[in-house]
Amino acid sequence: MSVYDPMAAIYDDWAADMTEDVDFYVSLAREANGPVVELAVGTGRVAIPVAEAIGRRVIGIDASPAMLAEARRRAQAARVDLDLRLGDMRALALDEPAALVICPFRSLLHLPTWADRRIVFERVAAALRPGGRFAWNAFVFDPAVAVEIDGVWREEHGIRHRVDYAPADCRIDVTLEAGPAFSLWWVSPSEWAGLLDVSGLELEALYGWFDRRAFAEGSREFVCVARRPEPGRA
Ligand SMILES: C[S@@+](CC[C@H](N)C(=O)[O-])C[C@H]1O[C@@H](n2cnc3c(N)ncnc32)[C@H](O)[C@@H]1O
């Protein structure tokens, strides 16, 4: 049982505002000359269009059986080949080195501690072929947003929910009135840089949105592309 199991039935509505990321991840997948993997694949919202675009199997890993069941159903309906695996991204291990690992829609923020994040980055680095890419996105903590929404019941796409901030733990607790609840831990720019450093990955690009505008003061999203260095290349 995963905290995301009760989200599977309502995930489309929950994710309705997140659409612009799909083309971004598809374009990276088109450039990938080898296996493509999505960590925390969920219902296949991104993996299915990626598999459609590249005409190859995409590996998807997720900790929620219910989210994976939904992904399996949708992949069959779309007639695309997803290799769906129940598992924790902290235990990532692949038989064949990947050309691209993606982790869309802030899923890395489900990891509560620095140690958890470091393990994932190290596992990703080990799973990539030289020159392979790791791409992910995550929200930027904004105190103005926190002041506005902290503890306030809101309704979006028919889902009544609230977000409670726990700044001492860099955490938000998301509670849906219908029952599901989960937490996210935000990450600072220097922490992303540290994770790249310890895992031996190098930053290729840091964008402030999926249209590839540069990350700048006021950006609301980290959109990151990192690369496993190729031997002999500086
Ligand atoms: C916001 S959804 C993102 C799903 C999908 N990537 C997308 O973009 O729509 C977060 C997903 O992360 C999964 N998840 C959370 N922690 C995980 C972990 N440690 N390992 C694998 N999956 C995890 C949840 O089960 C859920 O399906």
The ligand as an SDF file (V2000), in Angstrom:
LIG
                    3D

 27 29  0  0  0  0  0  0  0  0999 V2000
    3.0560   13.4500   -8.7290 C   0  0  0  0  0  0  0  0  0  0  0  0
    3.0280   11.7450   -9.1650 S   0  0  0  0  0  0  0  0  0  0  0  0
    3.9340   11.8300  -10.6820 C   0  0  0  0  0  0  0  0  0  0  0  0
    3.5420   10.7380  -11.6590 C   0  0  0  0  0  0  0  0  0  0  0  0
    4.0920   10.9350  -13.0580 C   0  0  0  0  0  0  0  0  0  0  0  0
    5.5420   10.9730  -13.0670 N   0  0  0  0  0  0  0  0  0  0  0  0
    3.5640   12.1980  -13.7130 C   0  0  0  0  0  0  0  0  0  0  0  0
    4.3700   13.0500  -14.0730 O   0  0  0  0  0  0  0  0  0  0  0  0
    2.3560   12.3300  -13.8420 O   0  0  0  0  0  0  0  0  0  0  0  0
    4.2060   11.0860   -8.0200 C   0  0  0  0  0  0  0  0  0  0  0  0
    4.4450    9.5980   -8.1610 C   0  0  0  0  0  0  0  0  0  0  0  0
    5.6060    9.2830   -7.4080 O   0  0  0  0  0  0  0  0  0  0  0  0
    5.4500    7.9910   -6.8890 C   0  0  0  0  0  0  0  0  0  0  0  0
    6.4570    7.8370   -5.8270 N   0  0  0  0  0  0  0  0  0  0  0  0
    6.5550    8.5480   -4.6670 C   0  0  0  0  0  0  0  0  0  0  0  0
    7.6400    8.1650   -3.9880 N   0  0  0  0  0  0  0  0  0  0  0  0
    8.2460    7.1930   -4.7160 C   0  0  0  0  0  0  0  0  0  0  0  0
    9.4250    6.4170   -4.5430 C   0  0  0  0  0  0  0  0  0  0  0  0
   10.2120    6.5650   -3.4650 N   0  0  0  0  0  0  0  0  0  0  0  0
    9.7610    5.5220   -5.5110 N   0  0  0  0  0  0  0  0  0  0  0  0
    8.9630    5.3710   -6.6140 C   0  0  0  0  0  0  0  0  0  0  0  0
    7.8430    6.0770   -6.8230 N   0  0  0  0  0  0  0  0  0  0  0  0
    7.4930    6.9830   -5.9010 C   0  0  0  0  0  0  0  0  0  0  0  0
    4.0120    7.9460   -6.4470 C   0  0  0  0  0  0  0  0  0  0  0  0
    3.5290    6.6340   -6.2730 O   0  0  0  0  0  0  0  0  0  0  0  0
    3.3450    8.6990   -7.6040 C   0  0  0  0  0  0  0  0  0  0  0  0
    2.8820    7.8180   -8.5950 O   0  0  0  0  0  0  0  0  0  0  0  0
  1  2  1  0
  2  3  1  0
  2 10  1  0
  3  4  1  0
  4  5  1  0
  5  6  1  0
  5  7  1  0
  7  8  2  0
  7  9  1  0
 10 11  1  0
 11 12  1  0
 11 26  1  0
 12 13  1  0
 13 14  1  0
 13 24  1  0
 14 15  1  0
 14 23  1  0
 15 16  2  0
 16 17  1  0
 17 18  1  0
 17 23  2  0
 18 19  1  0
 18 20  2  0
 20 21  1  0
 21 22  2  0
 22 23  1  0
 24 25  1  0
 24 26  1  0
 26 27  1  0
M  CHG  2   2   1   9  -1
M  END
$$$$
